[in-house]
Amino acid sequence: MFNDLSSPAALMATRRSGKPRDMAAPGPTPEQMTRILNAATRVPDHGKLAPWRFVVVPADRREALAALLERAYRAERPDPGKVELEAVRQFAMQAPALVVALSAPAHASHIPIWEQELSAGAACMNLLVATHAEGLVGGWLTGWAAYSDIVRDAFGVPGERIAGFIFIGTPTRELDERPRPDREKVISEWQP
Ligand SMILES: Cc1cc2nc3c(=O)[nH]c(=O)nc-3n(C[C@H](O)[C@H](O)[C@H](O)COP(=O)(O)O)c2cc1C
């Protein structure tokens, strides 16, 4: 890794995503994966509803994921081209580890769905931060597959949504630093 992790502040200041297609082994050890997922569940959650959950896709089930994604893709786009199908397969097979994060709101609760979805986003973010803290890199992707009912039904139930496919691994090249927003545009002092 290329980051200075010597303090919690440095950890937060240096975290960034990697491209899953550029991730290689090693992925997280079982102990690291446990710590990463534990951190993901330690998030603000109004009403203690745990309106999210995580489904780990083990390495030996990536082929099954690729088959699922191809079936889902064909259902939406009959007669796909070879290049498209290769991209679908590449998505399923990339990076050493994959966690599918689900937003699983309690629809009957008085807690607004918006707040429950915010909690799911926080859980995904904690997962990424914990990944960085382990000296690994994460990448949060959605894409068409996150919005496919066929894919969602393979991981969750109606009413749940795929918040993201979070890939974890070791970067094979220096991570790009993407432009960050201007402070003045996104941070201000309240003027009553
Ligand atoms: C909900 C969500 C979905 C995303 N889906 C994609 C995606 O499908 N493809 C992509 O290239 N980036 C996607 N991104 C953006 C990547 O995660 C991006 O690499 C990230 O925002 C980089 O910021 P960071 O370095 O601060 O982590 C998504 C981000 C979020 C929050």
PDBQT file of the ligand as one rigid body, heavy atoms in Angstrom, charges set to zero:
ROOT
HETATM    1  C1  LIG A 201     -23.460   4.114  -4.324  1.00  0.00    +0.000 C 
HETATM    2  C2  LIG A 201     -22.238   4.231  -5.194  1.00  0.00    +0.000 A 
HETATM    3  C3  LIG A 201     -22.155   3.502  -6.360  1.00  0.00    +0.000 A 
HETATM    4  C4  LIG A 201     -21.053   3.603  -7.199  1.00  0.00    +0.000 A 
HETATM    5  N1  LIG A 201     -21.002   2.871  -8.348  1.00  0.00    +0.000 NA
HETATM    6  C5  LIG A 201     -19.972   3.001  -9.176  1.00  0.00    +0.000 A 
HETATM    7  C6  LIG A 201     -19.920   2.260 -10.383  1.00  0.00    +0.000 A 
HETATM    8  O1  LIG A 201     -20.804   1.469 -10.683  1.00  0.00    +0.000 OA
HETATM    9  N2  LIG A 201     -18.857   2.445 -11.204  1.00  0.00    +0.000 N 
HETATM   10  C7  LIG A 201     -17.845   3.322 -10.891  1.00  0.00    +0.000 A 
HETATM   11  O2  LIG A 201     -16.900   3.454 -11.672  1.00  0.00    +0.000 OA
HETATM   12  N3  LIG A 201     -17.859   4.019  -9.753  1.00  0.00    +0.000 NA
HETATM   13  C8  LIG A 201     -18.895   3.874  -8.890  1.00  0.00    +0.000 A 
HETATM   14  N4  LIG A 201     -18.919   4.580  -7.715  1.00  0.00    +0.000 N 
HETATM   15  C9  LIG A 201     -17.828   5.493  -7.404  1.00  0.00    +0.000 C 
HETATM   16  C10 LIG A 201     -16.625   4.727  -6.911  1.00  0.00    +0.000 C 
HETATM   17  O3  LIG A 201     -16.898   4.119  -5.664  1.00  0.00    +0.000 OA
HETATM   18  C11 LIG A 201     -15.510   5.737  -6.858  1.00  0.00    +0.000 C 
HETATM   19  O4  LIG A 201     -14.360   5.054  -7.185  1.00  0.00    +0.000 OA
HETATM   20  C12 LIG A 201     -15.379   6.468  -5.558  1.00  0.00    +0.000 C 
HETATM   21  O5  LIG A 201     -16.427   7.396  -5.457  1.00  0.00    +0.000 OA
HETATM   22  C13 LIG A 201     -14.032   7.142  -5.421  1.00  0.00    +0.000 C 
HETATM   23  O6  LIG A 201     -14.010   7.939  -4.251  1.00  0.00    +0.000 OA
HETATM   24  P1  LIG A 201     -13.029   7.617  -3.039  1.00  0.00    +0.000 P 
HETATM   25  O7  LIG A 201     -11.638   7.485  -3.609  1.00  0.00    +0.000 OA
HETATM   26  O8  LIG A 201     -13.181   8.754  -2.092  1.00  0.00    +0.000 OA
HETATM   27  O9  LIG A 201     -13.495   6.329  -2.408  1.00  0.00    +0.000 OA
HETATM   28  C14 LIG A 201     -19.997   4.467  -6.840  1.00  0.00    +0.000 A 
HETATM   29  C15 LIG A 201     -20.068   5.187  -5.649  1.00  0.00    +0.000 A 
HETATM   30  C16 LIG A 201     -21.181   5.080  -4.835  1.00  0.00    +0.000 A 
HETATM   31  C17 LIG A 201     -21.225   5.870  -3.546  1.00  0.00    +0.000 C 
ENDROOT
TORSDOF 0
